[in-house]
Structure formats: C-alpha cells, structure tokens
Amino acid sequence: MVTRLAKGIAWLPFANLLLLTITLAVSYSISKSRGLILTPLPFISDTGTFPPASCWFTFLLNATAYSVACTGVVRYLQTKEYMGAECVCLRMCNFVCLLLVLTASLTLSMVASFQETVDEDVHATAAMVAFCCATAYVFLQVTITRAIMQDGSFSGLPNSAAIYWTRMWLLFVSMSSMVVMRLFYGWAGVTLPSLSERATHKEQFITEVPRPYEEESYYYAATCSEWTLAISLFMFLLTFSYEFSRVDFTLDVLYDGYTTITYPHNHQEEKFRFM
C-alpha cells in the first residue's frame, strides 16, 4: 500500500493539468452555449463569471488549487532531501518556493470564489498575486534545478538536461506572457457589465451589449497571453512528474512498537511510535 502511494505521487502533476483543462473546458462551453461571453477568446475569469458557469468554475478551480498546493508540498519535501545541511541558501530558496506555491494556491482559490462581478477588486488582486507568485515560483525552481544538477544529485538521471531546458523555456514563456498580458490589458480598455445590469437587461446583455474592450487587437493580445501564461505554468508543474516518479520509501513495523520509514535514495531512517 505504501509503495503504491509513493508511485502514485508521480501522477499528481498530471492531475493539476487535467483539473485545469476540465475547469476551462466546462466553464467556457457553458458560458459560450448560453451567450454569457461575447468574444471567441475571453479572459479566463470571464468564462466563470455568471451562473451556472460560475458554479462549476468555483468548484473545479478550487479543486485545482488544492491539487497545486499538494504538488508544491511534495516538491518541497523531495527537494529538501536532495540538499545537504550545508546548502543554507538553497534550503531558504526551497522554503520560499513553498510559501510562494501555497500563496498562489490560496489566491487561486480566492479567484474562484470571488467572481469579478461580485467583488472586482478582490478578484483582480487575487489573480495578479496568483500569477506573480506562480511566475516567481517557476523562476526559483529553475534555479534550484540548476543547482541540484551541478551538485550531481539530479544530473545522473536520464534526460535531466532536457528537463532543465524545458523548464527554462517554460520560464521564458511564462514571464513573457505575464509582461504582455499586463501591458495590453491596460491598453485594451477592458469593460464588463455588472451582475445587476445583466439581471435587469438579460436580453440586451446577450444581444446588444457593447463589446467588452476599446481596442480589439490589444484585447486579444491580453487574452492570448493570459491563457498562454496559465497553460505554461501548469505545464511547468507537469515536469515535476519526472522527479516524483523517483519517490519511494519502505515501511517496516518493528516489534518494539515503532515504525521505521527508510528513504532508499539516501538510506536515512525515521522512526515513529504507534499510539
């Protein structure tokens, strides 16, 4: 049972991407079919703004946030085992990564729970904090990956160089998308009808409402960048399955009432007493 659990951790990054895909597909398809979005490629939040799409958006995006938090914790614990006691800077960097990924997960949950038509300030602030923390997390993880490879703890694994350069490329894509999204969002002059306006003038909202932007090209540049940013961040988490597949431990129950967990990669043992 313990071995199966350890091997199953490698599928956790896949669960992140799967949950995100389901979230975007369900909320977009519902909003599009009911005329709740007015452009072929809206902002991600716009697909989950109005019910019933907002209900599914909240439910699925919260599940995604919890999955990301679990992935971050596993990554922190595994990276911690790679580092020696003398690697103070890397250990601090790893701890900062844990704080960043937990903050990103928390604010992602806030994005899901506070729709932009209900509390625009909270929604926008949480979204920006989530994106910034996630991008910073990617940057620090690339730095940690490079340090581990130079130390030899990671470079001995097959295709480790390919994983590193893949992460470098995803870092470049995510940072570029972040800058472009923020830049063109302001230039596009994005507007969104309020929830009360939609409830009062439902037919006008669907058929006669003005376009949700002032500059079309800037609007689509911003939306494309946001979708690219989100996908690249979750693709980065997907690369963790490479290291997570190496996670393994054994569980031995001793007759003195203690349980010993042995980690095979460094042969360290931890003893726990049954209560």
N, C-alpha and C positions, 0 to 999 in steps of 0.2 A: 504493500500500500504506500509506504514512504517512497520507494523508488518510483512508482508510477506518478506520485505527486511531483517529485523532482523533475522527471522527464516532461511532465505536462506544463511546467513553467515556460518551456520554450514556445508554447502556443499563446502565451499571454500577449506578446506584441501583435500577433495576428488578430487577437480579439479586439484590440484597440482599433485597428484599421477596419475590421468588419463592422464594429458598432458605429463608427463614424460614417461608413458607407451606407448602412441601413438608415441612420438618422437623416442624412442628406437626401437619400432617395425617397424615403417615406414623406418627409415634410415637403419636399419640392413637388412630388407627384400630387399630393393632396391639395397644396396651395395652387398649383397650376390648373388642376382639373376644376377647381371651384372659383377660379378667377381672382384669387387673393394676391397674386403677384402680377405686375404689369409689364415686366420685361423678360426676355428669354433667359437672361443670366443676372438674377438679382444678387444682392448681398446675402450671405448665408443666414443672417438673422431674419431677413425679410421672409424667408421660406417658413419660418416658425413663429410669425408674429400674431396671426389671427387664428381663432379656433375654427375647425377642430385640429388644424395642423399644429397649432401651438401646444396642444396637449401631448401629441406624440413627440414633438420636438423637445419638450421639457423632460419627458420620461426617458427617451433614448439618449439625449445628451448628458443627462445626469449619470446614466449607466456608463457612458463613455468616460466621464470624468473620474468615476470610481476606478475604472479599469486602468486609466492612465496613472492614478495615484499608486495602485498596486504595482504597476510596472516600474515606477520610479523608486519605490521602496526596495524591490528585488534588485534593481540595478545598483542602488546604493550599497546594499549588503554584499553583493557579489564583488563590486569594485573595491570595497573595503578590505576584502580578503586578499585581493591581489597586492595590496600595498603593505610595505613593511612599516614598523613603528617609527623609522627614521624619516619617512616621507610625510613630514608635517604639512607642507604646502599642499600636496596632493590630497591629503586627508581633509584639510579645510575646504579645498575646492570641491571634493566629493560631498561634503556636508552642505555646502552652499547649493550644490545641484539638487540635493534632497529638498531643501527649502524652496527652491525655485519650482520644482515639479509639483510639490504639494500646493504651493500658491497658485500655480497655473491650473491645477485641478479644481481647487476651491473656486476660483474666479470663473472657470468654465461652467461650473455648476450654477453660479450666480447668473451667468449669461442665459442659461437655460431657464432659470426660474423667474427672472425679471425681464419680461418682453419689453422691447423698445417703445411700444405704445403705452405701456403701463408706467414705467419709470425709465425714461430715456437716459438720464444722467448715470444711474446705477448700471444700466445695461452697457452703455458705451464705455464707461470707466472699467468695468469688469472685463469687457472684451479686449480693451487695449492692454490692461495688466496681464491678461492671459497670454496674449500674443507676445508681449515683451519678455515675460518670464520664460515662455517656451523657447523663444529665439536665443535668449541668454543661456538657457539650459543646453541647447544644441551646441553653442559655441564652447562652453566649458567641457561638455562631453567629448568633443573633438580634441580638445587639449589633453584631457585625461587619457583618451585612446592613444594619442601620440606618445605620451609619457610612458604608458604601460608597454607599448611596442618597443620603445628604446630600452626599457628595463629588461625586456626579454620574456615577460610573463605572458604576453599576448602574441608576439611575433612568431612564436613557434607553431601556432595553429595554422591550418591550411587556409589560403586565400585571405589572410589577415590584412595584407596590403590593399587588396581590392575593397575590403570592408572599410578601411580607413579612408581611401579616396572617394568611395561612395558617400561617406559621411561628410567629407569636405565639400563635395558637390552639392549635397542637400543643404549644408550650411550656407553656401553661396546663394542658392535658390531662395531659401527662406529669408535671408537678410535682404536680398534684392527685392523680393516681393513685399516685405514689410515696409521698405522705404517707398516703393512705388505706390502701394496702397494708401499709405498715409498722405503722400503728396497729392495724388489725383483725387482723393476723397474730398479734400478741401476745395479743389478747383471745380469739381463736378457740380457743386451746389445741390447736394442731395436733400430731398424733402420727403416727408412721409405723412399721409393723412392720419389724424388721431383716431383712436378707437371710438370715441363718441361720434365723430363725423361719419365713420363707417356705419355705425349702428343707425344713425339718423337718415343717412342717404345711401342705403346699401346699393341701390341700382346705379346711382351716379358714381359710386366708388368703383363698381365693376366696369362701367362702360364709358363714363365721361370724366373721370378724374384726370387732372393734368399729369404729365409724365413726371416721375419721381427724380428728376435731375434737370439741370440747366444746360449742361454741356454733355452731349451723348458720348463722345469719344472718351472724355475724361471719366465718365461714369463707368463705362465698360472696362477701361483700363484698371480702375479701382476694384471692380468686382472680380475680374480675372485674377488680379494679384491676390485678393483675399482667398479665393478658392485654391490658388496655387500654394499660398502660404500654409493653409490648413492641411492640404494633402502632403506637402513636403515635410511638415513637422511630424505627421503620423507615419510617413514612410521612414523617417529617421528612427522613430521608436521601433519600427519593424526590424531594423538591422540588429536590435538587441537580441533577437531570437538566435542569432549566431552564437553569442556568448551564453545565453540562457540554456542552450542545448548542452552545454558542458556542466551545468549544475547537477550535482549528485551528492548524496550522502547516505550513510547507512545508520540504522537504528538497532542498537544492541541493548537488551534488557538484562541486567545483572541481578543476581540473587540477593545482593545487599540492599535492594530497594532503589537503586539508582539506574537511570537511563543514560547511556553514553551515545552521543552523536559524533561520528567520525567523518571529517571532510577529506575526501581522497586526494584533492589537489595539493593540500599542504599537510595532511596527516595530523591536523590538530583535532583535539577531542574536547568536548564539553559534556559535563555530567549534570543531570537533572534528577532530583529526587521526586518519586511519586508521593503524592499527598493522600 
